[in-house]
C-alpha cells in the first residue's frame, strides 16, 4: 500500500498499512508471539488499536501528538464527507486504548476540544525528548562564517510555520544593525511537494520586496561560499551535523510557528546553549522560559521580534546575557527533556495503567465490518486511480 494515491487518500493508505502490519505480526506470522510484549505503545495513528487488543489482548498506551482530524480540516463538502468516517474512527479507536498521553499541556487542551465524546478520559503529558548525551562541545564547533553574526530559523518550508515573520522582523533592523549579520532559514524541503515549493518562492519574493539580498544553498560547501553581502540564506534539508553547527554558532533561534503542538527545535537550540525567540502560544511556552532561556513574543507584533533580534546582536553585555541564557537553557533541557526523564514519565503512566479498568471495545463482528469498510474504500480509491490513469493515457 503506497503512502498516497495520486497525492490523495493518505489517511486511508496509512490506516490500511497499519492494519496490514497488525495482521501480519499477529495472524500470518508468529513474530509477535516470539517477542512476547507486555504492553503496546502506539504512536500517532490510533486506528489499529481495537484490532490489536482483540487479536493480542495486551494493554495499549496511545501517544497523541495532535488529533489527525485537525491536521486535515481544509477542503469543501466532499472532503468533509470523505473525512467523516475517519474522524469517527479516530475518536472511537483512541478511546479503546488503555491509557492516552499527549506531548504537551497545549495538545491536552486541543485533545479535549477535538474529542468531546472522550471527555471522561484525561490524557497524561509525556514530553518528547532530545539526546542530551550527543552534544559536542561548543568550543569544538567552528562558525560557518567568521565575520557573521547568525540569526537562525529552522522549520519545514510550510506556510503554517510562518517563517515570513522572521524575514519581516529581520528587515525591521536598520542597514547598520544588519551589517555583518545573516538570517539563515533552514528546514525540510522537497521540490516535489507543492507547498514546500510555493512557500520557498513566497519567502524569496518577500525578501525581494523588503530589499534583502538572498541566496540558496543545499550543502555545507556551497553555504560557506555565499558572498558576504547576502542578508538571507535559505538552506534546504540540511543534514544533522550541519544543523548542529548552525544551532551551536547562532546568536538566536527564531522559532515562528503559532500553536505549535510541542516543537523539538527549541530544545535542540537550548541544548546547544542558544537562546530561543518563540511565539507566546502553544508548545514553546512549556519549553522556553521568557527572560531566562529566551523570549516569548506575540506573533502579531513584528516590532517586538525585531527588538529581541536587536538585543541578541549586541556586543559586550548583550553577549554575556546570551551566554547566561544559553547555560540556563541547556540545564533546563537536561533536567526536563532528556531520554531518561521521558522514560521515567512514560513508565509511571504504564504502571498506573494496570490499576484502572480497561475501556470496552465493540464486538469483533462490528470491528470486522470497519476493517472491511476500509478495504472497500481502498478498492474505490484504486478504481478511481486506475480510471485517472486510463484517462491520462487516452489524452
Residue, then its C-alpha position, 0 to 999 in steps of 0.5 A: x500500500x503506497x503512502x498516497x494515491x495520486x497525492x490523495x487518500x493518505x489517511x486511508x493508505x496509512x490506516x490500511x498499512x497499519x492494519x496490514x502490519x497488525x495482521x501480519x505480526x499477529x495472524x500470518x506470522x508468529x513474530x509477535x508471539x516470539x517477542x512476547x510484549x507486555x504492553x503496546x505503545x502506539x504512536x500517532x495513528x490510533x486506528x489499529x488499536x481495537x484490532x490489536x487488543x482483540x487479536x493480542x489482548x495486551x494493554x495499549x498506551x496511545x501517544x497523541x501528538x495532535x488529533x489527525x482530524x485537525x491536521x486535515x480540516x481544509x477542503x469543501x463538502x466532499x472532503x468533509x464527507x470523505x473525512x467523516x468516517x475517519x474522524x469517527x474512527x479516530x475518536x472511537x479507536x483512541x478511546x479503546x486504548x488503555x491509557x492516552x498521553x499527549x506531548x504537551x499541556x497545549x495538545x491536552x487542551x486541543x485533545x479535549x476540544x477535538x474529542x468531546x465524546x472522550x471527555x471522561x478520559x484525561x490524557x497524561x503529558x509525556x514530553x518528547x525528548x532530545x539526546x542530551x548525551x550527543x552534544x559536542x562541545x561548543x568550543x569544538x564547533x567552528x562558525x560557518x562564517x567568521x565575520x557573521x553574526x547568525x540569526x537562525x530559523x529552522x522549520x519545514x518550508x510550510x506556510x503554517x510555520x510562518x517563517x515570513x515573520x522572521x524575514x519581516x522582523x529581520x528587515x525591521x533592523x536598520x542597514x547598520x544593525x544588519x551589517x555583518x549579520x545573516x538570517x539563515x532559514x533552514x528546514x525540510x524541503x522537497x521540490x516535489x511537494x507543492x507547498x514546500x515549493x510555493x512557500x520557498x518562492x513566497x519567502x524569496x519574493x518577500x525578501x525581494x520586496x523588503x530589499x534583502x539580498x538572498x541566496x540558496x544553498x543545499x550543502x555545507x560547501x556551497x553555504x560557506x561560499x555565499x558572498x558576504x553581502x547576502x542578508x538571507x540564506x535559505x538552506x534546504x534539508x540540511x543534514x544533522x551535523x550541519x544543523x548542529x553547527x548552525x544551532x551551536x554558532x547562532x546568536x538566536x533561534x527564531x522559532x515562528x510557528x503559532x500553536x505549535x503542538x510541542x516543537x523539538x527545535x527549541x530544545x535542540x537550540x537550548x541544548x546547544x546553549x542558544x537562546x530561543x525567540x518563540x511565539x507566546x502560544x502553544x508548545x514553546x511556552x512549556x519549553x522556553x522560559x521568557x527572560x531566562x532561556x529566551x523570549x516569548x513574543x506575540x506573533x502579531x507584533x513584528x516590532x517586538x521580534x525585531x527588538x529581541x533580534x536587536x538585543x541578541x546582536x549586541x556586543x559586550x553585555x548583550x553577549x554575556x546575557x546570551x551566554x547566561x541564557x544559553x547555560x540556563x537553557x541547556x540545564x533546563x533541557x537536561x533536567x526536563x527533556x532528556x531520554x531518561x526523564x521521558x522514560x521515567x514519565x512514560x513508565x509511571x503512566x504504564x504502571x498506573x495503567x494496570x490499576x484502572x479498568x480497561x475501556x470496552x471495545x465493540x464486538x469483533x463482528x462490528x470491528x470486522x465490518x470497519x476493517x472491511x469498510x476500509x478495504x472497500x474504500x481502498x478498492x474505490x480509491x484504486x478504481x478511481x486511480x486506475x480510471x485517472x490513469x486510463x484517462x491520462x493515457x487516452x489524452 
